[in-house]
């Protein structure tokens, strides 16, 4: 009976995986955390590990969605949007807007092959952290909760900054005529790929176009390299560096971020890593256990 029940769940997992993959092929959509957890549940059902996967991954995804819901509230809590500080910072650092320079080099009114590479990297914003979480759970489980905590800390630090300092991306400042014309290249690539957004929890809770500082795309990409280096060695870390480079250049080129957004995203990532590493250090852990045992 147990074997039969097990096989039924595996068959459901196979069917669910095929259906999810088919839906994505027919109607490509942004891979949000809620969609990913549904897909991964079916995948892990095929190998009889869905329960263990959900025990580890569901809290991570749930807290990411909580963070995203907070982020979506920012425009209602603080309507004072900053448009020009990032412009001044980029011009101070580089002499002119890097977005404008890159678009002068590469954007000529039609989508090119490299645009797809930049945009596909952009779409991996949630896939990469969740995939690495699964790898760490499977092969470096001792570091799993430190990894998850670091991503959550940088996300909530980002939320606090969005709340205090709502900041517009280059494309929005351009639309308002505050800076020289900039094309939102990502919109053209989005259309060329045929990407749609079928209903999801994420789409309902996270509409915030003024969450540019810091760039959490840059922060998440930076943490990827840090954790790959720490847990899997420098050779894998060198390979992992391809992803943040595509993010740093691509998001600026596509008009989604200023260069200063990327720089601050890197700073936030390193800061979150150092803070969480200190909290998870043996000395601090022993101290907390000692105080709890005395209480």
C-alpha positions as CSV (number, residue, x, y, z in Angstrom):
1,X,0.0,0.0,0.0
2,X,2.8,2.4,0.9
3,X,4.6,1.6,-2.3
4,X,1.5,2.2,-4.4
5,X,0.8,5.5,-2.6
6,X,4.4,6.5,-3.2
7,X,4.2,5.7,-6.9
8,X,1.0,7.7,-7.2
9,X,2.6,10.8,-5.7
10,X,5.6,10.4,-8.0
11,X,3.3,10.2,-11.0
12,X,1.5,13.3,-9.9
13,X,4.9,15.0,-9.6
14,X,5.9,13.9,-13.1
15,X,2.5,15.1,-14.5
16,X,2.8,18.4,-12.6
17,X,6.3,19.0,-13.8
18,X,5.3,18.4,-17.4
19,X,2.3,20.7,-17.2
20,X,4.3,23.5,-15.5
21,X,7.1,23.3,-18.1
22,X,4.5,23.2,-20.9
23,X,2.7,26.3,-19.6
24,X,6.0,28.2,-19.4
25,X,7.0,27.2,-23.0
26,X,3.5,28.1,-24.4
27,X,3.1,31.3,-22.2
28,X,6.6,32.4,-21.0
29,X,6.3,34.4,-17.8
30,X,8.5,36.0,-15.2
31,X,9.8,33.3,-12.9
32,X,8.5,34.6,-9.5
33,X,9.1,32.8,-6.2
34,X,5.5,31.5,-5.9
35,X,5.6,29.9,-9.4
36,X,9.1,28.4,-8.6
37,X,8.0,26.8,-5.4
38,X,5.0,25.2,-7.1
39,X,7.2,23.9,-10.0
40,X,9.9,22.6,-7.5
41,X,7.3,20.9,-5.4
42,X,6.3,18.8,-8.4
43,X,9.9,18.2,-9.4
44,X,10.8,16.9,-5.9
45,X,7.6,14.8,-5.8
46,X,9.1,12.8,-8.6
47,X,12.0,11.7,-6.3
48,X,10.0,11.5,-3.1
49,X,11.6,14.5,-1.5
50,X,8.9,17.2,-1.7
51,X,8.3,17.3,2.0
52,X,12.0,17.8,2.8
53,X,12.3,20.4,0.1
54,X,9.3,22.4,1.3
55,X,10.6,22.2,4.9
56,X,13.8,24.0,3.8
57,X,12.6,26.2,1.0
58,X,9.1,27.2,1.9
59,X,10.2,29.5,4.8
60,X,12.7,31.2,2.4
61,X,10.2,31.8,-0.3
62,X,7.4,32.8,2.1
63,X,9.7,35.4,3.7
64,X,10.8,36.7,0.3
65,X,7.1,37.2,-0.6
66,X,6.5,39.0,2.7
67,X,9.5,41.3,1.9
68,X,8.0,41.8,-1.6
69,X,4.6,42.7,-0.1
70,X,6.4,45.3,2.1
71,X,8.2,46.7,-0.9
72,X,4.8,47.1,-2.7
73,X,3.6,49.3,0.2
74,X,6.4,51.8,-0.2
75,X,4.7,54.1,-2.7
76,X,1.7,54.4,-0.3
77,X,3.9,55.2,2.7
78,X,6.3,57.6,1.2
79,X,5.3,59.5,-2.0
80,X,8.5,61.7,-2.2
81,X,10.3,60.1,-5.1
82,X,14.0,61.0,-5.7
83,X,14.9,61.4,-9.3
84,X,18.1,63.4,-9.5
85,X,20.5,62.3,-6.7
86,X,21.4,59.1,-8.6
87,X,21.9,61.2,-11.8
88,X,24.3,63.5,-9.9
89,X,26.2,60.5,-8.4
90,X,26.7,58.8,-11.7
91,X,27.9,62.0,-13.4
92,X,30.3,62.6,-10.5
93,X,31.7,59.1,-10.8
94,X,31.7,58.7,-14.6
95,X,31.4,62.2,-16.1
96,X,28.1,61.2,-17.8
97,X,25.3,58.7,-17.4
98,X,26.6,55.2,-18.0
99,X,23.1,54.2,-19.2
100,X,23.3,56.9,-21.9
101,X,26.8,55.8,-23.0
102,X,25.9,52.1,-23.2
103,X,22.7,52.8,-25.1
104,X,24.7,55.0,-27.6
105,X,27.0,52.0,-28.1
106,X,24.5,49.2,-28.3
107,X,20.9,50.2,-28.7
108,X,19.9,51.2,-32.3
109,X,16.1,50.8,-32.1
110,X,15.9,47.0,-32.6
111,X,16.6,44.0,-30.3
112,X,20.0,42.4,-30.8
113,X,21.3,38.9,-29.8
114,X,23.1,40.3,-26.7
115,X,19.9,42.0,-25.5
116,X,18.5,38.5,-24.9
117,X,21.5,37.5,-22.9
118,X,21.2,40.6,-20.6
119,X,17.5,40.1,-20.2
120,X,17.7,36.4,-19.5
121,X,20.2,37.1,-16.7
122,X,17.8,39.7,-15.4
123,X,15.0,37.1,-15.3
124,X,17.2,34.8,-13.1
125,X,16.8,37.2,-10.2
126,X,14.9,34.7,-8.1
127,X,15.9,31.5,-9.9
128,X,19.6,31.9,-9.0
129,X,19.1,32.4,-5.2
130,X,16.6,29.6,-4.9
131,X,18.7,27.2,-7.0
132,X,21.8,27.9,-4.9
133,X,19.7,27.4,-1.8
134,X,18.8,23.9,-3.1
135,X,22.5,23.1,-3.8
136,X,23.6,24.3,-0.4
137,X,20.8,22.3,1.3
138,X,21.9,19.2,-0.6
139,X,25.7,19.6,-0.4
140,X,26.5,22.1,2.3
141,X,23.5,21.8,4.6
142,X,25.4,23.2,7.7
143,X,25.5,26.6,5.9
144,X,21.9,26.6,4.7
145,X,20.3,28.9,7.2
146,X,23.2,31.3,7.2
147,X,22.7,31.6,3.4
148,X,19.0,32.1,3.7
149,X,19.4,34.6,6.5
150,X,21.9,36.7,4.5
151,X,19.5,37.0,1.5
152,X,16.6,38.0,3.8
153,X,18.8,40.5,5.7
154,X,19.9,42.3,2.5
155,X,16.3,42.2,1.2
156,X,14.8,43.9,4.4
157,X,17.7,46.4,4.5
158,X,16.7,47.2,0.9
159,X,13.1,47.6,1.9
160,X,14.0,50.1,4.7
161,X,16.0,52.1,2.1
162,X,13.1,52.0,-0.4
163,X,10.9,53.3,2.4
164,X,13.2,56.1,3.5
165,X,14.5,56.9,0.0
166,X,12.2,56.0,-2.9
167,X,14.2,56.3,-6.0
168,X,13.2,56.3,-9.7
169,X,15.1,54.2,-12.3
170,X,16.6,55.9,-15.4
171,X,13.7,55.0,-17.7
172,X,11.2,56.7,-15.4
173,X,13.2,59.9,-15.0
174,X,13.5,60.0,-18.8
175,X,9.8,59.5,-19.2
176,X,9.2,62.6,-17.1
177,X,11.7,64.6,-19.1
178,X,14.2,65.1,-16.2
179,X,17.2,63.6,-18.0
180,X,18.2,63.0,-21.6
181,X,16.0,60.4,-23.5
182,X,16.7,56.8,-22.4
183,X,15.0,53.8,-23.8
184,X,13.7,51.1,-21.5
185,X,15.3,48.4,-23.6
186,X,14.0,45.6,-21.3
187,X,10.4,46.4,-22.5
188,X,11.4,45.7,-26.1
189,X,13.2,42.4,-25.2
190,X,10.2,41.5,-23.0
191,X,8.0,41.8,-26.0
192,X,10.4,40.0,-28.4
193,X,10.5,37.0,-26.0
194,X,6.8,36.9,-25.8
195,X,7.0,37.0,-22.0
196,X,3.6,37.3,-20.2
197,X,2.6,37.4,-16.6
198,X,-0.1,34.9,-15.8
199,X,-1.7,35.5,-12.4
200,X,0.5,35.0,-9.4
201,X,0.8,36.1,-5.8
202,X,3.9,38.1,-6.6
203,X,2.3,40.1,-9.3
204,X,-0.4,41.3,-6.9
205,X,1.9,42.3,-4.0
206,X,5.0,43.9,-5.6
207,X,4.2,46.8,-7.9
208,X,6.8,49.3,-7.0
209,X,8.6,51.2,-9.8
210,X,10.6,53.4,-7.4
211,X,12.7,50.8,-5.6
212,X,15.9,51.4,-7.5
213,X,18.3,52.2,-4.7
214,X,20.0,49.9,-3.8
215,X,19.8,47.4,-6.8
216,X,18.8,44.1,-5.2
217,X,19.6,42.5,-8.6
218,X,23.2,43.6,-7.9
219,X,23.0,42.6,-4.2
220,X,21.7,39.1,-5.0
221,X,24.2,38.6,-7.7
222,X,27.1,39.6,-5.4
223,X,25.9,37.2,-2.7
224,X,26.0,34.4,-5.3
225,X,29.7,34.9,-5.9
226,X,30.4,35.3,-2.1
227,X,28.7,32.0,-1.2
228,X,29.9,30.0,-4.1
229,X,33.5,31.1,-3.2
230,X,33.0,30.3,0.5
231,X,31.3,26.9,0.0
232,X,32.5,25.6,-3.3
233,X,35.9,27.2,-4.0
234,X,37.4,29.9,-6.2
235,X,37.1,27.9,-9.5
236,X,33.4,27.8,-9.2
237,X,33.3,31.4,-8.0
238,X,35.2,32.5,-11.1
239,X,32.5,30.9,-13.2
240,X,29.8,32.4,-11.1
241,X,31.2,35.9,-11.7
242,X,29.7,35.8,-15.2
243,X,26.3,36.3,-13.7
244,X,26.9,39.5,-11.7
245,X,28.9,41.0,-14.6
246,X,25.8,40.5,-16.9
247,X,23.6,42.0,-14.2
248,X,25.8,45.0,-13.4
249,X,26.2,45.9,-17.1
250,X,22.8,44.8,-18.3
251,X,20.5,46.5,-15.8
252,X,22.4,49.8,-16.4
253,X,22.3,49.4,-20.2
254,X,18.5,48.5,-20.2
255,X,17.6,51.6,-18.2
256,X,16.6,49.7,-15.1
257,X,19.3,51.1,-12.8
258,X,21.9,53.7,-12.5
259,X,25.5,52.6,-11.8
260,X,25.3,54.0,-8.3
261,X,22.4,51.7,-7.6
262,X,24.6,48.7,-8.6
263,X,27.5,50.0,-6.4
264,X,25.2,50.3,-3.4
265,X,23.7,46.9,-4.1
266,X,27.2,45.4,-3.8
267,X,27.9,47.3,-0.6
268,X,24.6,46.1,0.9
269,X,25.4,42.5,0.0
270,X,28.8,42.6,1.6
271,X,27.4,44.3,4.7
272,X,24.6,41.7,5.1
273,X,27.1,38.9,4.6
274,X,29.4,40.2,7.3
275,X,26.6,40.9,9.7
276,X,25.0,37.4,9.3
277,X,28.5,35.7,9.4
278,X,29.2,37.4,12.7
279,X,25.8,36.3,14.1
280,X,26.4,32.7,13.0
281,X,30.0,32.6,14.2
282,X,30.8,30.0,16.8
283,X,31.6,32.5,19.5
284,X,28.3,34.3,19.2
285,X,26.4,31.1,18.9
286,X,28.0,29.7,22.1
287,X,27.3,33.0,23.9
288,X,23.6,32.9,22.9
289,X,23.3,29.2,24.0
290,X,24.9,30.0,27.3
291,X,22.6,32.9,28.1
292,X,19.6,30.8,27.0
293,X,20.6,28.0,29.3
294,X,20.9,30.4,32.3
295,X,17.5,31.9,31.6
